[in-house]
Amino acid sequence: MSERRFTIDHSADAAYFPIAPMISPGEPAENVVIERTHGSIILDFDVDGQLLGVEVIGAATLLTPQTIEDAEVLAQ
């Protein structure tokens, strides 16, 4: 099984976990937002209803410190 990389942007307090091997710009056709007390979780789906990725807004609160540590940090 190949290792999937996910990213974190500390300045935006957001993380992105791609599910699909490649996601083209503008490809997500539907976003489902799950509101949490300290942020949001956004599920990105393609036109066929397949899950492309998961975005976490409020990552510092909603993710464990180990998860954040393992993320690829986007340039600040």
Secondary structure, DSSP 4 states (H G I P E B T S, - for coil): -PPPP-EEETTTTEEEEE-SS---TT---EEEEEEETTEEEEEEE-TTS-EEEEEEESHHHHS-HHHHHHSEEPP-
